[in-house]
């Protein structure tokens, strides 16, 4: 078995995604999800695994889009990931405690479907030793400085949707918000934020 740091997958049919200098292994993908899963199962059979993964594609609320290249591509939601990836031992790609998987596409974490998408991905890809999958809810923009490594997309607004799973794929409940008591007994949410 061979532990590497970063698996970077990007849709090579879109104009803003390029190789990243910090990637241990890069897949410049040009096909659909079935083609990508075949590449990933090849890595599993070689015994290669990673601490973290980044998937850079176009996105849509609750979906990633592969092979888009300026046209309608392969739109993949939570049920698509489940259908094509479950039972393929893809959790062996991230056999590292606390592994992270980031879907770097516009609005992938947005509703409808964003939370379900990252939860499904976490349960399939990170169930070996546990980890966190996450995605942004906003539109992304290519990193604006050409002398700094390309392949990075920045999000200027919005939030992050994430799901953490334990070994075995059980979702770790999000910690409840602990509101401190406001000074002077002013007990309303506006005073607690």
C-alpha positions in Angstrom: 0.0 0.0 0.0 1.1 3.5 -0.8 -0.1 6.6 1.2 -0.1 9.9 -0.8 -1.3 13.3 0.3 -3.5 14.9 -2.3 -5.6 13.3 -5.1 -6.6 16.1 -7.4 -9.3 15.3 -10.0 -10.4 18.0 -12.5 -12.6 18.1 -15.5 -10.1 18.8 -18.3 -12.9 19.9 -20.6 -13.4 23.2 -18.8 -11.1 26.2 -19.3 -10.3 27.2 -15.7 -9.1 23.9 -14.2 -5.4 23.0 -14.5 -2.9 20.9 -12.6 -2.0 21.9 -9.1 1.6 21.8 -7.9 0.7 20.5 -4.5 -1.1 17.3 -5.9 0.5 13.9 -5.3 -1.5 12.5 -8.1 -3.6 14.4 -10.7 -6.4 13.0 -12.9 -7.2 15.3 -15.8 -10.6 13.7 -16.6 -12.4 14.1 -19.9 -15.2 11.4 -19.6 -18.3 10.7 -17.6 -18.6 9.3 -14.1 -18.4 5.7 -15.3 -15.0 6.5 -16.8 -13.8 8.2 -13.7 -14.9 5.4 -11.4 -12.9 3.0 -13.6 -9.8 5.1 -13.1 -10.4 5.3 -9.3 -10.9 1.5 -9.0 -7.6 1.1 -10.8 -6.0 3.1 -8.0 -7.7 1.0 -5.4 -6.4 -2.2 -7.0 -2.9 -0.7 -6.9 -3.2 -0.1 -3.2 -2.8 3.7 -3.5 -4.6 5.8 -0.9 -4.7 9.5 0.1 -5.1 11.8 3.0 -7.3 14.2 1.0 -9.0 14.7 -2.3 -10.2 17.7 -4.4 -12.6 17.4 -7.3 -12.8 20.5 -9.4 -15.7 20.6 -11.9 -18.5 22.8 -12.9 -21.3 22.5 -10.3 -25.0 23.1 -9.8 -26.9 23.0 -6.5 -26.5 19.4 -5.2 -24.6 18.3 -8.3 -21.2 18.1 -10.0 -20.9 18.2 -13.7 -18.4 16.2 -15.6 -17.3 16.4 -19.2 -19.1 19.7 -19.7 -16.6 21.7 -21.9 -19.1 24.5 -22.6 -22.0 22.2 -23.1 -24.4 20.2 -21.0 -22.3 17.5 -19.4 -22.8 14.5 -17.1 -24.9 16.0 -14.2 -24.3 13.9 -11.1 -26.3 14.2 -7.9 -26.4 12.1 -4.7 -28.3 9.2 -6.3 -25.9 9.2 -9.3 -22.9 8.8 -6.9 -24.7 6.1 -5.0 -25.6 4.2 -8.3 -22.2 4.4 -9.8 -19.9 4.3 -6.8 -21.5 2.2 -4.0 -20.0 -1.3 -3.7 -16.9 -0.4 -5.7 -14.5 -0.2 -2.6 -13.8 3.4 -3.3 -13.5 4.0 0.4 -10.0 2.4 0.1 -8.9 5.6 -1.7 -9.1 7.4 1.6 -7.8 5.0 4.3 -6.5 7.7 6.5 -8.2 8.8 9.8 -9.8 12.2 9.3 -9.5 12.2 5.5 -11.0 15.1 3.7 -12.8 15.3 0.3 -13.7 18.7 -1.2 -16.0 19.2 -4.2 -14.8 22.4 -5.7 -17.6 23.5 -8.1 -20.0 26.3 -8.1 -22.9 25.8 -5.7 -22.3 22.0 -5.2 -23.2 22.4 -1.6 -26.3 24.6 -2.2 -29.9 23.4 -1.8 -31.7 21.7 -3.1 -29.5 18.6 -2.7 -26.2 20.0 -1.5 -26.3 18.4 2.0 -27.5 15.1 0.6 -24.7 15.2 -2.0 -21.8 15.7 0.5 -23.4 13.2 2.9 -23.6 10.5 0.3 -20.1 11.2 -0.9 -18.8 11.0 2.7 -20.6 7.7 3.3 -19.2 6.1 0.2 -15.6 7.5 0.0 -14.7 8.1 3.6 -16.4 5.3 5.5 -13.1 3.3 5.8 -11.5 5.2 8.7 -13.8 8.3 8.8 -13.5 11.8 7.5 -15.3 14.9 6.2 -16.7 15.7 2.8 -17.5 19.3 2.0 -18.6 21.7 -0.8 -19.2 25.4 -1.2 -22.7 26.9 -1.6 -21.5 29.9 -3.7 -20.2 30.5 -7.2 -16.4 30.1 -7.6 -13.9 32.1 -9.6 -10.5 31.1 -10.9 -7.6 32.4 -8.8 -7.0 35.9 -10.1 -3.2 36.0 -10.0 -1.5 34.2 -12.9 1.9 33.9 -11.2 0.4 31.8 -8.4 -0.4 28.2 -9.2 -3.5 27.7 -11.4 -6.0 25.1 -10.6 -7.4 26.9 -7.6 -10.9 28.3 -7.5 -11.8 30.9 -4.8 -15.3 31.5 -3.4 -15.9 35.1 -2.3 -19.2 34.4 -0.6 -21.6 31.8 0.5 -20.9 29.1 3.0 -19.6 25.6 3.4 -21.7 22.4 3.7 -20.0 19.4 5.2 -20.7 16.0 6.6 -18.3 14.0 8.8 -18.6 10.2 9.1 -17.0 7.7 11.4 -15.4 4.5 10.3 -18.2 2.5 8.9 -20.0 5.5 7.4 -22.2 6.6 10.3 -22.8 10.3 10.2 -21.3 12.2 13.1 -24.1 14.6 14.4 -23.2 18.2 14.2 -22.5 19.8 17.5 -25.4 22.0 18.8 -24.7 25.7 19.0 -23.9 26.7 22.5 -25.3 30.2 23.0 -23.6 32.1 25.8 -25.9 34.0 28.2 -26.1 37.7 27.1 -25.1 40.4 29.5 -27.9 42.1 31.4 -30.4 39.4 30.8 -31.1 40.4 27.2 -32.4 37.0 26.1 -32.9 37.1 22.4 -31.1 35.6 19.5 -29.9 38.9 18.1 -28.1 39.6 21.3 -26.4 36.2 21.4 -24.9 36.3 17.9 
